[in-house]
Each structure stands twice: as structure tokens, then as C-alpha cells.
């Protein structure tokens, strides 16, 4: 049985800044704001959340191969 990782490092596609975030376990996170340039990150086409698109670790539902939950839309 593998452990689900809850920490991921997001990388801003605009400025390249990297920061650590804790991923929600009950839903996918659809938005994230870069703390440096304030770009609003959204998932790339085909990805369920910002962690799957810009994170060092995919979201917990994908790690557990459960598919994604409805997105958390609060930035």
C-alpha cells in the first residue's frame, strides 16, 4: 500500500516561482495564485487541477487512481 503525498511544489508558468502547497484530499483545486507575479493558474487541458498541471506531485485522487472530485474554485 502506497502513501498519498499531500505536499506539492507548484511552479508558476509565467515567472517560474516555486512554492509549496498542501493539497486538499476531498476535491481538486482548480485555481492557484502565484505569490510573486499574481498570475492565476488554471489546469492545462486534460488535467483535473493545478497540481496535476504545475505541481511536483499529482493530486490525491489521481495518486489513488480514483479520478478527480468536483473542483475547489476558491483561489
PQR file with spaces between the fields and no chain letter, atoms N, CA, C, O and H, PARSE charges and radii, in Angstrom:
ATOM       1  N    UNK     1       0.847   -1.182    0.000 -0.4000 1.5000
ATOM       2  CA   UNK     1       0.000    0.000    0.000 -0.0000 2.0000
ATOM       3  C    UNK     1       0.894    1.249    0.000  0.5500 1.7000
ATOM       4  O    UNK     1       1.799    1.366    0.827 -0.5500 1.4000
ATOM       5  N    UNK     2       0.643    2.162   -0.913 -0.4000 1.5000
ATOM       6  CA   UNK     2       1.472    3.357   -1.008 -0.0000 2.0000
ATOM       7  C    UNK     2       0.856    4.506   -0.211  0.5500 1.7000
ATOM       8  O    UNK     2      -0.349    4.543    0.037 -0.5500 1.4000
ATOM       9  H    UNK     2      -0.091    2.067   -1.585  0.4000 1.0000
ATOM      10  N    UNK     3       1.712    5.428    0.175 -0.4000 1.5000
ATOM      11  CA   UNK     3       1.290    6.590    0.933 -0.0000 2.0000
ATOM      12  C    UNK     3       0.899    7.708   -0.021  0.5500 1.7000
ATOM      13  O    UNK     3       1.584    7.945   -1.016 -0.5500 1.4000
ATOM      14  H    UNK     3       2.690    5.398   -0.028  0.4000 1.0000
ATOM      15  N    UNK     4      -0.192    8.393    0.275 -0.4000 1.5000
ATOM      16  CA   UNK     4      -0.612    9.533   -0.517 -0.0000 2.0000
ATOM      17  C    UNK     4       0.151   10.759   -0.039  0.5500 1.7000
ATOM      18  O    UNK     4       0.133   11.093    1.145 -0.5500 1.4000
ATOM      19  H    UNK     4      -0.748    8.201    1.084  0.4000 1.0000
ATOM      20  N    UNK     5       0.821   11.424   -0.969 -0.4000 1.5000
ATOM      21  CA   UNK     5       1.548   12.649   -0.639 -0.0000 2.0000
ATOM      22  C    UNK     5       0.592   13.821   -0.677  0.5500 1.7000
ATOM      23  O    UNK     5      -0.214   13.930   -1.601 -0.5500 1.4000
ATOM      24  H    UNK     5       0.836   11.153   -1.931  0.4000 1.0000
ATOM      25  N    UNK     6       0.666   14.699    0.305 -0.4000 1.5000
ATOM      26  CA   UNK     6      -0.240   15.838    0.389 -0.0000 2.0000
ATOM      27  C    UNK     6       0.447   17.167    0.119  0.5500 1.7000
ATOM      28  O    UNK     6      -0.222   18.194    0.002 -0.5500 1.4000
ATOM      29  H    UNK     6       1.321   14.611    1.056  0.4000 1.0000
ATOM      30  N    UNK     7       1.766   17.162    0.017 -0.4000 1.5000
ATOM      31  CA   UNK     7       2.517   18.388   -0.269 -0.0000 2.0000
ATOM      32  C    UNK     7       3.003   18.341   -1.707  0.5500 1.7000
ATOM      33  O    UNK     7       3.499   17.317   -2.176 -0.5500 1.4000
ATOM      34  H    UNK     7       2.309   16.327    0.112  0.4000 1.0000
ATOM      35  N    UNK     8       2.856   19.455   -2.398 -0.4000 1.5000
ATOM      36  CA   UNK     8       3.317   19.558   -3.773 -0.0000 2.0000
ATOM      37  C    UNK     8       3.944   20.932   -3.964  0.5500 1.7000
ATOM      38  O    UNK     8       3.527   21.904   -3.334 -0.5500 1.4000
ATOM      39  H    UNK     8       2.453   20.287   -2.018  0.4000 1.0000
ATOM      40  N    UNK     9       4.932   21.008   -4.823 -0.4000 1.5000
ATOM      41  CA   UNK     9       5.560   22.281   -5.152 -0.0000 2.0000
ATOM      42  C    UNK     9       5.008   22.733   -6.503  0.5500 1.7000
ATOM      43  O    UNK     9       5.220   22.081   -7.525 -0.5500 1.4000
ATOM      44  H    UNK     9       5.270   20.218   -5.335  0.4000 1.0000
ATOM      45  N    UNK    10       4.297   23.862   -6.486 -0.4000 1.5000
ATOM      46  CA   UNK    10       3.764   24.425   -7.713 -0.0000 2.0000
ATOM      47  C    UNK    10       4.815   25.319   -8.355  0.5500 1.7000
ATOM      48  O    UNK    10       5.564   26.004   -7.658 -0.5500 1.4000
ATOM      49  H    UNK    10       4.126   24.391   -5.655  0.4000 1.0000
ATOM      50  N    UNK    11       4.871   25.312   -9.680 -0.4000 1.5000
ATOM      51  CA   UNK    11       5.785   26.178  -10.427 -0.0000 2.0000
ATOM      52  C    UNK    11       4.959   27.059  -11.344  0.5500 1.7000
ATOM      53  O    UNK    11       4.221   26.560  -12.194 -0.5500 1.4000
ATOM      54  H    UNK    11       4.264   24.755  -10.246  0.4000 1.0000
ATOM      55  N    UNK    12       5.080   28.362  -11.176 -0.4000 1.5000
ATOM      56  CA   UNK    12       4.324   29.314  -11.983 -0.0000 2.0000
ATOM      57  C    UNK    12       4.842   29.296  -13.426  0.5500 1.7000
ATOM      58  O    UNK    12       6.041   29.458  -13.651 -0.5500 1.4000
ATOM      59  H    UNK    12       5.679   28.767  -10.486  0.4000 1.0000
ATOM      60  N    UNK    13       3.954   29.103  -14.400 -0.4000 1.5000
ATOM      61  CA   UNK    13       4.398   29.099  -15.794 -0.0000 2.0000
ATOM      62  C    UNK    13       4.733   30.498  -16.311  0.5500 1.7000
ATOM      63  O    UNK    13       5.375   30.634  -17.352 -0.5500 1.4000
ATOM      64  H    UNK    13       2.979   28.972  -14.217  0.4000 1.0000
ATOM      65  N    UNK    14       4.307   31.528  -15.596 -0.4000 1.5000
ATOM      66  CA   UNK    14       4.576   32.909  -16.013 -0.0000 2.0000
ATOM      67  C    UNK    14       5.963   33.377  -15.589  0.5500 1.7000
ATOM      68  O    UNK    14       6.725   33.897  -16.404 -0.5500 1.4000
ATOM      69  H    UNK    14       3.786   31.416  -14.751  0.4000 1.0000
ATOM      70  N    UNK    15       6.289   33.190  -14.306 -0.4000 1.5000
ATOM      71  CA   UNK    15       7.548   33.747  -13.782 -0.0000 2.0000
ATOM      72  C    UNK    15       8.536   32.686  -13.286  0.5500 1.7000
ATOM      73  O    UNK    15       9.692   33.004  -13.005 -0.5500 1.4000
ATOM      74  H    UNK    15       5.670   32.767  -13.644  0.4000 1.0000
ATOM      75  N    UNK    16       8.090   31.429  -13.177 -0.4000 1.5000
ATOM      76  CA   UNK    16       8.975   30.361  -12.737 -0.0000 2.0000
ATOM      77  C    UNK    16       9.110   30.215  -11.235  0.5500 1.7000
ATOM      78  O    UNK    16       9.842   29.343  -10.767 -0.5500 1.4000
ATOM      79  H    UNK    16       7.151   31.172  -13.406  0.4000 1.0000
ATOM      80  N    UNK    17       8.412   31.061  -10.456 -0.4000 1.5000
ATOM      81  CA   UNK    17       8.485   30.971   -8.993 -0.0000 2.0000
ATOM      82  C    UNK    17       7.914   29.629   -8.544  0.5500 1.7000
ATOM      83  O    UNK    17       6.929   29.145   -9.101 -0.5500 1.4000
ATOM      84  H    UNK    17       7.818   31.770  -10.836  0.4000 1.0000
ATOM      85  N    UNK    18       8.540   29.036   -7.532 -0.4000 1.5000
ATOM      86  CA   UNK    18       8.101   27.750   -6.991 -0.0000 2.0000
ATOM      87  C    UNK    18       7.716   27.922   -5.522  0.5500 1.7000
ATOM      88  O    UNK    18       8.430   28.567   -4.754 -0.5500 1.4000
ATOM      89  H    UNK    18       9.340   29.429   -7.079  0.4000 1.0000
ATOM      90  N    UNK    19       6.572   27.334   -5.142 -0.4000 1.5000
ATOM      91  CA   UNK    19       6.133   27.393   -3.753 -0.0000 2.0000
ATOM      92  C    UNK    19       5.407   26.112   -3.384  0.5500 1.7000
ATOM      93  O    UNK    19       4.813   25.441   -4.228 -0.5500 1.4000
ATOM      94  H    UNK    19       5.992   26.810   -5.766  0.4000 1.0000
ATOM      95  N    UNK    20       5.472   25.793   -2.099 -0.4000 1.5000
ATOM      96  CA   UNK    20       4.865   24.563   -1.605 -0.0000 2.0000
ATOM      97  C    UNK    20       3.427   24.827   -1.163  0.5500 1.7000
ATOM      98  O    UNK    20       3.123   25.852   -0.552 -0.5500 1.4000
ATOM      99  H    UNK    20       5.955   26.338   -1.414  0.4000 1.0000
ATOM     100  N    UNK    21       2.560   23.882   -1.485 -0.4000 1.5000
ATOM     101  CA   UNK    21       1.141   23.948   -1.090 -0.0000 2.0000
ATOM     102  C    UNK    21       0.723   22.582   -0.572  0.5500 1.7000
ATOM     103  O    UNK    21       1.238   21.551   -1.006 -0.5500 1.4000
ATOM     104  H    UNK    21       2.808   23.050   -1.981  0.4000 1.0000
ATOM     105  N    UNK    22      -0.213   22.592    0.359 -0.4000 1.5000
ATOM     106  CA   UNK    22      -0.848   21.362    0.812 -0.0000 2.0000
ATOM     107  C    UNK    22      -2.086   21.140   -0.050  0.5500 1.7000
ATOM     108  O    UNK    22      -2.913   22.037   -0.210 -0.5500 1.4000
ATOM     109  H    UNK    22      -0.631   23.430    0.711  0.4000 1.0000
ATOM     110  N    UNK    23      -2.201   19.947   -0.598 -0.4000 1.5000
ATOM     111  CA   UNK    23      -3.318   19.638   -1.490 -0.0000 2.0000
ATOM     112  C    UNK    23      -4.546   19.218   -0.694  0.5500 1.7000
ATOM     113  O    UNK    23      -4.421   18.525    0.316 -0.5500 1.4000
ATOM     114  H    UNK    23      -1.529   19.218   -0.469  0.4000 1.0000
ATOM     115  N    UNK    24      -5.738   19.632   -1.140 -0.4000 1.5000
ATOM     116  CA   UNK    24      -6.953   19.144   -0.486 -0.0000 2.0000
ATOM     117  C    UNK    24      -7.130   17.661   -0.792  0.5500 1.7000
ATOM     118  O    UNK    24      -6.757   17.191   -1.867 -0.5500 1.4000
ATOM     119  H    UNK    24      -5.839   20.195   -1.960  0.4000 1.0000
ATOM     120  N    UNK    25      -7.696   16.934    0.155 -0.4000 1.5000
ATOM     121  CA   UNK    25      -7.896   15.492   -0.049 -0.0000 2.0000
ATOM     122  C    UNK    25      -9.300   15.166   -0.535  0.5500 1.7000
ATOM     123  O    UNK    25      -9.549   14.061   -1.015 -0.5500 1.4000
ATOM     124  H    UNK    25      -7.999   17.315    1.028  0.4000 1.0000
ATOM     125  N    UNK    26     -10.219   16.119   -0.414 -0.4000 1.5000
ATOM     126  CA   UNK    26     -11.618   15.843   -0.716 -0.0000 2.0000
ATOM     127  C    UNK    26     -12.097   16.455   -2.028  0.5500 1.7000
ATOM     128  O    UNK    26     -13.256   16.269   -2.397 -0.5500 1.4000
ATOM     129  H    UNK    26     -10.016   17.017   -0.024  0.4000 1.0000
ATOM     130  N    UNK    27     -11.237   17.179   -2.741 -0.4000 1.5000
ATOM     131  CA   UNK    27     -11.629   17.802   -4.006 -0.0000 2.0000
ATOM     132  C    UNK    27     -10.370   18.225   -4.745  0.5500 1.7000
ATOM     133  O    UNK    27      -9.278   18.257   -4.178 -0.5500 1.4000
ATOM     134  H    UNK    27     -10.295   17.331   -2.441  0.4000 1.0000
ATOM     135  N    UNK    28     -10.543   18.549   -6.022 -0.4000 1.5000
ATOM     136  CA   UNK    28      -9.431   19.057   -6.817 -0.0000 2.0000
ATOM     137  C    UNK    28      -9.415   20.580   -6.723  0.5500 1.7000
ATOM     138  O    UNK    28     -10.461   21.216   -6.591 -0.5500 1.4000
ATOM     139  H    UNK    28     -11.430   18.523   -6.483  0.4000 1.0000
ATOM     140  N    UNK    29      -8.227   21.150   -6.792 -0.4000 1.5000
ATOM     141  CA   UNK    29      -8.097   22.609   -6.709 -0.0000 2.0000
ATOM     142  C    UNK    29      -7.931   23.145   -8.124  0.5500 1.7000
ATOM     143  O    UNK    29      -6.946   22.857   -8.803 -0.5500 1.4000
ATOM     144  H    UNK    29      -7.377   20.634   -6.900  0.4000 1.0000
ATOM     145  N    UNK    30      -8.908   23.927   -8.550 -0.4000 1.5000
ATOM     146  CA   UNK    30      -8.943   24.394   -9.930 -0.0000 2.0000
ATOM     147  C    UNK    30      -8.115   25.655  -10.140  0.5500 1.7000
ATOM     148  O    UNK    30      -7.647   25.893  -11.253 -0.5500 1.4000
ATOM     149  H    UNK    30      -9.708   24.161   -7.998  0.4000 1.0000
ATOM     150  N    UNK    31      -7.920   26.467   -9.112 -0.4000 1.5000
ATOM     151  CA   UNK    31      -7.167   27.716   -9.228 -0.0000 2.0000
ATOM     152  C    UNK    31      -6.061   27.792   -8.181  0.5500 1.7000
ATOM     153  O    UNK    31      -6.167   27.219   -7.097 -0.5500 1.4000
ATOM     154  H    UNK    31      -8.300   26.274   -8.207  0.4000 1.0000
ATOM     155  N    UNK    32      -5.006   28.507   -8.531 -0.4000 1.5000
ATOM     156  CA   UNK    32      -3.964   28.875   -7.571 -0.0000 2.0000
ATOM     157  C    UNK    32      -3.367   30.188   -8.054  0.5500 1.7000
ATOM     158  O    UNK    32      -3.182   30.388   -9.254 -0.5500 1.4000
ATOM     159  H    UNK    32      -4.920   28.973   -9.412  0.4000 1.0000
ATOM     160  N    UNK    33      -3.068   31.078   -7.121 -0.4000 1.5000
ATOM     161  CA   UNK    33      -2.464   32.362   -7.478 -0.0000 2.0000
ATOM     162  C    UNK    33      -0.989   32.353   -7.110  0.5500 1.7000
ATOM     163  O    UNK    33      -0.616   32.012   -5.987 -0.5500 1.4000
ATOM     164  H    UNK    33      -3.219   30.916   -6.146  0.4000 1.0000
ATOM     165  N    UNK    34      -0.159   32.732   -8.067 -0.4000 1.5000
ATOM     166  CA   UNK    34       1.275   32.815   -7.810 -0.0000 2.0000
ATOM     167  C    UNK    34       1.522   33.928   -6.799  0.5500 1.7000
ATOM     168  O    UNK    34       1.060   35.053   -6.991 -0.5500 1.4000
ATOM     169  H    UNK    34      -0.461   33.009   -8.979  0.4000 1.0000
ATOM     170  N    UNK    35       2.246   33.625   -5.723 -0.4000 1.5000
ATOM     171  CA   UNK    35       2.509   34.648   -4.706 -0.0000 2.0000
ATOM     172  C    UNK    35       3.445   35.756   -5.191  0.5500 1.7000
ATOM     173  O    UNK    35       3.509   36.816   -4.568 -0.5500 1.4000
ATOM     174  H    UNK    35       2.621   32.711   -5.566  0.4000 1.0000
ATOM     175  N    UNK    36       4.164   35.535   -6.277 -0.4000 1.5000
ATOM     176  CA   UNK    36       5.117   36.523   -6.762 -0.0000 2.0000
ATOM     177  C    UNK    36       4.516   37.436   -7.831  0.5500 1.7000
ATOM     178  O    UNK    36       4.482   38.654   -7.659 -0.5500 1.4000
ATOM     179  H    UNK    36       4.113   34.674   -6.782  0.4000 1.0000
ATOM     180  N    UNK    37       4.041   36.849   -8.939 -0.4000 1.5000
ATOM     181  CA   UNK    37       3.536   37.666  -10.055 -0.0000 2.0000
ATOM     182  C    UNK    37       2.016   37.760  -10.076  0.5500 1.7000
ATOM     183  O    UNK    37       1.455   38.498  -10.886 -0.5500 1.4000
ATOM     184  H    UNK    37       4.068   35.859   -9.079  0.4000 1.0000
ATOM     185  N    UNK    38       1.344   37.024   -9.198 -0.4000 1.5000
ATOM     186  CA   UNK    38      -0.112   37.018   -9.047 -0.0000 2.0000
ATOM     187  C    UNK    38      -0.851   36.467  -10.265  0.5500 1.7000
ATOM     188  O    UNK    38      -2.037   36.740  -10.450 -0.5500 1.4000
ATOM     189  H    UNK    38       1.800   36.424   -8.540  0.4000 1.0000
ATOM     190  N    UNK    39      -0.156   35.694  -11.091 -0.4000 1.5000
ATOM     191  CA   UNK    39      -0.827   35.014  -12.198 -0.0000 2.0000
ATOM     192  C    UNK    39      -1.804   33.999  -11.618  0.5500 1.7000
ATOM     193  O    UNK    39      -1.512   33.356  -10.610 -0.5500 1.4000
ATOM     194  H    UNK    39       0.807   35.472  -10.941  0.4000 1.0000
ATOM     195  N    UNK    40      -2.951   33.857  -12.248 -0.4000 1.5000
ATOM     196  CA   UNK    40      -3.941   32.881  -11.816 -0.0000 2.0000
ATOM     197  C    UNK    40      -3.723   31.598  -12.616  0.5500 1.7000
ATOM     198  O    UNK    40      -3.965   31.552  -13.822 -0.5500 1.4000
ATOM     199  H    UNK    40      -3.189   34.379  -13.067  0.4000 1.0000
ATOM     200  N    UNK    41      -3.264   30.564  -11.923 -0.4000 1.5000
ATOM     201  CA   UNK    41      -3.012   29.281  -12.572 -0.0000 2.0000
ATOM     202  C    UNK    41      -4.301   28.503  -12.658  0.5500 1.7000
ATOM     203  O    UNK    41      -5.072   28.435  -11.700 -0.5500 1.4000
ATOM     204  H    UNK    41      -3.068   30.601  -10.943  0.4000 1.0000
ATOM     205  N    UNK    42      -4.524   27.919  -13.813 -0.4000 1.5000
ATOM     206  CA   UNK    42      -5.669   27.035  -14.064 -0.0000 2.0000
ATOM     207  C    UNK    42      -5.138   25.763  -14.688  0.5500 1.7000
ATOM     208  O    UNK    42      -4.064   25.786  -15.289 -0.5500 1.4000
ATOM     209  H    UNK    42      -3.898   27.975  -14.591  0.4000 1.0000
ATOM     210  N    UNK    43      -5.855   24.647  -14.567 -0.4000 1.5000
ATOM     211  CA   UNK    43      -5.345   23.389  -15.137 -0.0000 2.0000
ATOM     212  C    UNK    43      -5.168   23.481  -16.657  0.5500 1.7000
ATOM     213  O    UNK    43      -5.912   24.175  -17.350 -0.5500 1.4000
ATOM     214  H    UNK    43      -6.727   24.628  -14.079  0.4000 1.0000
ATOM     215  N    UNK    44      -4.172   22.767  -17.143 -0.4000 1.5000
ATOM     216  CA   UNK    44      -3.989   22.629  -18.587 -0.0000 2.0000
ATOM     217  C    UNK    44      -5.097   21.732  -19.126  0.5500 1.7000
ATOM     218  O    UNK    44      -5.645   20.925  -18.375 -0.5500 1.4000
ATOM     219  H    UNK    44      -3.567   22.203  -16.580  0.4000 1.0000
ATOM     220  N    UNK    45      -5.442   21.853  -20.406 -0.4000 1.5000
ATOM     221  CA   UNK    45      -6.468   20.969  -20.981 -0.0000 2.0000
ATOM     222  C    UNK    45      -6.140   19.497  -20.722  0.5500 1.7000
ATOM     223  O    UNK    45      -5.020   19.046  -20.962 -0.5500 1.4000
ATOM     224  H    UNK    45      -4.997   22.509  -21.016  0.4000 1.0000
ATOM     225  N    UNK    46      -7.121   18.770  -20.237 -0.4000 1.5000
ATOM     226  CA   UNK    46      -6.954   17.358  -19.937 -0.0000 2.0000
ATOM     227  C    UNK    46      -6.547   17.059  -18.507  0.5500 1.7000
ATOM     228  O    UNK    46      -6.625   15.911  -18.070 -0.5500 1.4000
ATOM     229  H    UNK    46      -8.031   19.137  -20.042  0.4000 1.0000
ATOM     230  N    UNK    47      -6.110   18.082  -17.763 -0.4000 1.5000
ATOM     231  CA   UNK    47      -5.758   17.893  -16.353 -0.0000 2.0000
ATOM     232  C    UNK    47      -6.933   18.317  -15.484  0.5500 1.7000
ATOM     233  O    UNK    47      -7.732   19.169  -15.874 -0.5500 1.4000
ATOM     234  H    UNK    47      -6.046   19.015  -18.118  0.4000 1.0000
ATOM     235  N    UNK    48      -7.031   17.715  -14.305 -0.4000 1.5000
ATOM     236  CA   UNK    48      -8.167   17.998  -13.434 -0.0000 2.0000
ATOM     237  C    UNK    48      -7.932   19.175  -12.504  0.5500 1.7000
ATOM     238  O    UNK    48      -8.890   19.788  -12.033 -0.5500 1.4000
ATOM     239  H    UNK    48      -6.382   17.023  -13.988  0.4000 1.0000
ATOM     240  N    UNK    49      -6.664   19.504  -12.228 -0.4000 1.5000
ATOM     241  CA   UNK    49      -6.408   20.554  -11.252 -0.0000 2.0000
ATOM     242  C    UNK    49      -5.023   21.158  -11.468  0.5500 1.7000
ATOM     243  O    UNK    49      -4.241   20.675  -12.287 -0.5500 1.4000
ATOM     244  H    UNK    49      -5.886   19.006  -12.610  0.4000 1.0000
ATOM     245  N    UNK    50      -4.735   22.221  -10.718 -0.4000 1.5000
ATOM     246  CA   UNK    50      -3.441   22.904  -10.860 -0.0000 2.0000
ATOM     247  C    UNK    50      -2.274   22.029  -10.408  0.5500 1.7000
ATOM     248  O    UNK    50      -1.161   22.188  -10.910 -0.5500 1.4000
ATOM     249  H    UNK    50      -5.370   22.613  -10.053  0.4000 1.0000
ATOM     250  N    UNK    51      -2.503   21.121   -9.482 -0.4000 1.5000
ATOM     251  CA   UNK    51      -1.422   20.251   -9.022 -0.0000 2.0000
ATOM     252  C    UNK    51      -1.026   19.254  -10.101  0.5500 1.7000
ATOM     253  O    UNK    51       0.152   18.922  -10.237 -0.5500 1.4000
ATOM     254  H    UNK    51      -3.407   20.992   -9.074  0.4000 1.0000
ATOM     255  N    UNK    52      -1.994   18.776  -10.866 -0.4000 1.5000
ATOM     256  CA   UNK    52      -1.688   17.852  -11.959 -0.0000 2.0000
ATOM     257  C    UNK    52      -0.990   18.584  -13.108  0.5500 1.7000
ATOM     258  O    UNK    52      -0.226   17.970  -13.852 -0.5500 1.4000
ATOM     259  H    UNK    52      -2.951   19.046  -10.756  0.4000 1.0000
ATOM     260  N    UNK    53      -1.239   19.873  -13.259 -0.4000 1.5000
ATOM     261  CA   UNK    53      -0.621   20.648  -14.334 -0.0000 2.0000
ATOM     262  C    UNK    53       0.719   21.260  -13.941  0.5500 1.7000
ATOM     263  O    UNK    53       1.656   21.230  -14.739 -0.5500 1.4000
ATOM     264  H    UNK    53      -1.860   20.372  -12.654  0.4000 1.0000
ATOM     265  N    UNK    54       0.838   21.811  -12.739 -0.4000 1.5000
ATOM     266  CA   UNK    54       2.004   22.610  -12.365 -0.0000 2.0000
ATOM     267  C    UNK    54       2.714   22.128  -11.107  0.5500 1.7000
ATOM     268  O    UNK    54       3.697   22.734  -10.679 -0.5500 1.4000
ATOM     269  H    UNK    54       0.078   21.835  -12.091  0.4000 1.0000
ATOM     270  N    UNK    55       2.229   21.047  -10.512 -0.4000 1.5000
ATOM     271  CA   UNK    55       2.808   20.577   -9.261 -0.0000 2.0000
ATOM     272  C    UNK    55       3.857   19.501   -9.438  0.5500 1.7000
ATOM     273  O    UNK    55       3.956   18.861  -10.484 -0.5500 1.4000
ATOM     274  H    UNK    55       1.431   20.554  -10.859  0.4000 1.0000
ATOM     275  N    UNK    56       4.630   19.322   -8.394 -0.4000 1.5000
ATOM     276  CA   UNK    56       5.644   18.270   -8.381 -0.0000 2.0000
ATOM     277  C    UNK    56       5.032   16.909   -8.087  0.5500 1.7000
ATOM     278  O    UNK    56       5.656   15.874   -8.321 -0.5500 1.4000
ATOM     279  H    UNK    56       4.550   19.843   -7.544  0.4000 1.0000
ATOM     280  N    UNK    57       3.803   16.915   -7.573 -0.4000 1.5000
ATOM     281  CA   UNK    57       3.079   15.696   -7.218 -0.0000 2.0000
ATOM     282  C    UNK    57       1.641   15.853   -7.700  0.5500 1.7000
ATOM     283  O    UNK    57       1.045   16.906   -7.470 -0.5500 1.4000
ATOM     284  H    UNK    57       3.295   17.755   -7.383  0.4000 1.0000
ATOM     285  N    UNK    58       1.056   14.849   -8.361 -0.4000 1.5000
ATOM     286  CA   UNK    58      -0.348   14.963   -8.757 -0.0000 2.0000
ATOM     287  C    UNK    58      -1.268   14.942   -7.534  0.5500 1.7000
ATOM     288  O    UNK    58      -0.863   14.525   -6.449 -0.5500 1.4000
ATOM     289  H    UNK    58       1.540   13.994   -8.548  0.4000 1.0000
ATOM     290  N    UNK    59      -2.501   15.394   -7.719 -0.4000 1.5000
ATOM     291  CA   UNK    59      -3.464   15.487   -6.618 -0.0000 2.0000
ATOM     292  C    UNK    59      -3.771   14.111   -6.021  0.5500 1.7000
ATOM     293  O    UNK    59      -3.604   13.090   -6.689 -0.5500 1.4000
ATOM     294  H    UNK    59      -2.831   15.733   -8.600  0.4000 1.0000
ATOM     295  N    UNK    60      -4.221   14.086   -4.758 -0.4000 1.5000
ATOM     296  CA   UNK    60      -4.509   12.812   -4.085 -0.0000 2.0000
ATOM     297  C    UNK    60      -5.471   11.889   -4.843  0.5500 1.7000
ATOM     298  O    UNK    60      -5.204   10.689   -4.909 -0.5500 1.4000
ATOM     299  H    UNK    60      -4.356   14.915   -4.215  0.4000 1.0000
ATOM     300  N    UNK    61      -6.587   12.389   -5.423 -0.4000 1.5000
ATOM     301  CA   UNK    61      -7.451   11.454   -6.159 -0.0000 2.0000
ATOM     302  C    UNK    61      -6.730   10.758   -7.321  0.5500 1.7000
ATOM     303  O    UNK    61      -6.976    9.580   -7.583 -0.5500 1.4000
ATOM     304  H    UNK    61      -6.804   13.363   -5.370  0.4000 1.0000
ATOM     305  N    UNK    62      -5.853   11.471   -8.009 -0.4000 1.5000
ATOM     306  CA   UNK    62      -5.102   10.859   -9.103 -0.0000 2.0000
ATOM     307  C    UNK    62      -4.060    9.883   -8.547  0.5500 1.7000
ATOM     308  O    UNK    62      -3.855    8.809   -9.113 -0.5500 1.4000
ATOM     309  H    UNK    62      -5.653   12.427   -7.796  0.4000 1.0000
ATOM     310  N    UNK    63      -3.402   10.250   -7.443 -0.4000 1.5000
ATOM     311  CA   UNK    63      -2.441    9.338   -6.815 -0.0000 2.0000
ATOM     312  C    UNK    63      -3.117    8.025   -6.437  0.5500 1.7000
ATOM     313  O    UNK    63      -2.524    6.954   -6.568 -0.5500 1.4000
ATOM     314  H    UNK    63      -3.569   11.122   -6.983  0.4000 1.0000
ATOM     315  N    UNK    64      -4.361    8.112   -5.967 -0.4000 1.5000
ATOM     316  CA   UNK    64      -5.104    6.923   -5.540 -0.0000 2.0000
ATOM     317  C    UNK    64      -5.874    6.273   -6.681  0.5500 1.7000
ATOM     318  O    UNK    64      -6.575    5.280   -6.483 -0.5500 1.4000
ATOM     319  H    UNK    64      -4.843    8.982   -5.861  0.4000 1.0000
ATOM     320  N    UNK    65      -5.739    6.842   -7.881 -0.4000 1.5000
ATOM     321  CA   UNK    65      -6.403    6.351   -9.090 -0.0000 2.0000
ATOM     322  C    UNK    65      -7.916    6.286   -8.925  0.5500 1.7000
ATOM     323  O    UNK    65      -8.566    5.347   -9.385 -0.5500 1.4000
ATOM     324  H    UNK    65      -5.170    7.648   -8.042  0.4000 1.0000
ATOM     325  N    UNK    66      -8.468    7.304   -8.258 -0.4000 1.5000
ATOM     326  CA   UNK    66      -9.915    7.378   -8.048 -0.0000 2.0000
ATOM     327  C    UNK    66     -10.578    8.333   -9.015  0.5500 1.7000
ATOM     328  O    UNK    66     -11.807    8.384   -9.075 -0.5500 1.4000
ATOM     329  H    UNK    66      -7.941    8.067   -7.884  0.4000 1.0000
ATOM     330  N    UNK    67      -9.802    9.093   -9.775 -0.4000 1.5000
ATOM     331  CA   UNK    67     -10.373   10.161  -10.578 -0.0000 2.0000
ATOM     332  C    UNK    67     -10.576   11.371   -9.680  0.5500 1.7000
ATOM     333  O    UNK    67     -10.441   11.284   -8.460 -0.5500 1.4000
ATOM     334  H    UNK    67      -8.805    9.051   -9.726  0.4000 1.0000
ATOM     335  N    UNK    68     -10.894   12.469  -10.281 -0.4000 1.5000
ATOM     336  CA   UNK    68     -10.999   13.717   -9.528 -0.0000 2.0000
ATOM     337  C    UNK    68     -12.402   13.978   -9.025  0.5500 1.7000
ATOM     338  O    UNK    68     -13.392   13.493   -9.573 -0.5500 1.4000
ATOM     339  H    UNK    68     -11.004   12.540  -11.272  0.4000 1.0000
ATOM     340  N    UNK    69     -12.451   14.755   -7.972 -0.4000 1.5000
ATOM     341  CA   UNK    69     -13.694   15.219   -7.376 -0.0000 2.0000
ATOM     342  C    UNK    69     -14.039   16.569   -7.974  0.5500 1.7000
ATOM     343  O    UNK    69     -13.203   17.172   -8.648 -0.5500 1.4000
ATOM     344  H    UNK    69     -11.647   15.149   -7.527  0.4000 1.0000
ATOM     345  N    UNK    70     -15.256   17.063   -7.744 -0.4000 1.5000
ATOM     346  CA   UNK    70     -15.583   18.413   -8.214 -0.0000 2.0000
ATOM     347  C    UNK    70     -14.554   19.403   -7.697  0.5500 1.7000
ATOM     348  O    UNK    70     -14.093   19.289   -6.561 -0.5500 1.4000
ATOM     349  H    UNK    70     -15.935   16.573   -7.197  0.4000 1.0000
ATOM     350  N    UNK    71     -14.185   20.391   -8.543 -0.4000 1.5000
ATOM     351  CA   UNK    71     -13.095   21.301   -8.175 -0.0000 2.0000
ATOM     352  C    UNK    71     -13.441   22.249   -7.049  0.5500 1.7000
ATOM     353  O    UNK    71     -14.593   22.642   -6.862 -0.5500 1.4000
ATOM     354  H    UNK    71     -14.559   20.483   -9.465  0.4000 1.0000
ATOM     355  N    UNK    72     -12.405   22.606   -6.302 -0.4000 1.5000
ATOM     356  CA   UNK    72     -12.480   23.699   -5.335 -0.0000 2.0000
ATOM     357  C    UNK    72     -12.169   24.945   -6.137  0.5500 1.7000
ATOM     358  O    UNK    72     -11.082   25.046   -6.706 -0.5500 1.4000
ATOM     359  H    UNK    72     -11.470   22.287   -6.453  0.4000 1.0000
ATOM     360  N    UNK    73     -13.088   25.900   -6.203 -0.4000 1.5000
ATOM     361  CA   UNK    73     -12.919   27.029   -7.111 -0.0000 2.0000
ATOM     362  C    UNK    73     -12.469   28.300   -6.428  0.5500 1.7000
ATOM     363  O    UNK    73     -12.321   29.323   -7.097 -0.5500 1.4000
ATOM     364  H    UNK    73     -13.971   25.818   -5.740  0.4000 1.0000
ATOM     365  N    UNK    74     -12.248   28.284   -5.138 -0.4000 1.5000
ATOM     366  CA   UNK    74     -11.778   29.486   -4.457 -0.0000 2.0000
ATOM     367  C    UNK    74     -10.287   29.641   -4.669  0.5500 1.7000
ATOM     368  O    UNK    74      -9.528   28.724   -4.356 -0.5500 1.4000
ATOM     369  H    UNK    74     -12.368   27.453   -4.595  0.4000 1.0000
ATOM     370  N    UNK    75      -9.837   30.797   -5.202 -0.4000 1.5000
ATOM     371  CA   UNK    75      -8.392   30.982   -5.417 -0.0000 2.0000
ATOM     372  C    UNK    75      -7.622   31.109   -4.135  0.5500 1.7000
ATOM     373  O    UNK    75      -6.401   31.268   -4.161 -0.5500 1.4000
ATOM     374  H    UNK    75     -10.454   31.542   -5.456  0.4000 1.0000
